[in-house]
């Protein structure tokens, strides 16, 4: 089978198409004939910086859609030929993908394979950020960093559907801001001015919930954008900065709180909780509450092209790889 991997860290050109053996499922596992693979910023960080890479060579890819090829012992309720989406710890850039059955989700009726490849990381993550971790209540205000990306696009829609009083975003360019405004946002600010713009937009009050995948200095400034009793949920460190630590001086005075979330860590520590979360989240797609547009599609052989677009910070929405050229 064909797969895409890198043997050294570097620019997108280090991604190479290789011929690999087709994996066989062990107990509790399935293999999937991949149709589409979601491309995430975590893949770019893995290739460029070694993020979550244990050893080289490494095959990136966290989410895939396709049809089950084979089922290992002890796997309930899954069968060969069944259309599924799956969350994996890596290795999805391939024609055949090995997955633990606990993070394989049968596709609801009416959900196509390209869209399905975008769901395993994005939609459950956003649902958790807003509801399970962020505990958003109707009428509250939200600020989302990366408003024009895959997670940002869904966050705007889902926050609006949850009855948020106002949904604000942060984007890196005017073009991205315009795109985000089509997906549930009331206003979108630039990264360099967002705390001041939030205070202006809220009459000095601040927002009730901030969703931050950037970390570092952006996280610290996000605290300045919070209202009294506001919550900030950290779900990444795209800045690559040293993790910023929050303590009593920043939190006690106005009752603020900081929480964190990682869907990949949840998959390892509490797979049953992940499955329940995914079921709730996927329903928001099948019932039309959330639409996650695929804005660019690349063949598997041009994974480097997808990484160039995503790593250049000019993309919007969600990118996928088409496995069958």
Secondary structure, DSSP 8 states (H G I E B T S, - for coil): -EEEEBSS-SSGGG-EEEE-------TTEEEEEEEEEEE-HHHHHHHHH-TT--SSSB---SEEEEEEEEE-TT--S--TT-EEEEE-SS--SBSEEEEEGGGEEE--TT--HHHHTTHHHHHHHHHIIIIIIT---TT-EEEEESTTBHHHHHHHHHHHHTT-SEEEEEESSHHHHHHHGGGT-SEEEETTTHHHHHHHHTTT--EEEEEESS-HHHHHHHHHTEEEEEEEEE---TT--------HHHHTTTT-EEEE--HHHHHHH-HHHHHHHHHHHHHHHHTTS----EEEEEEGGGHHHHHHHHHTT---BEEEEES--
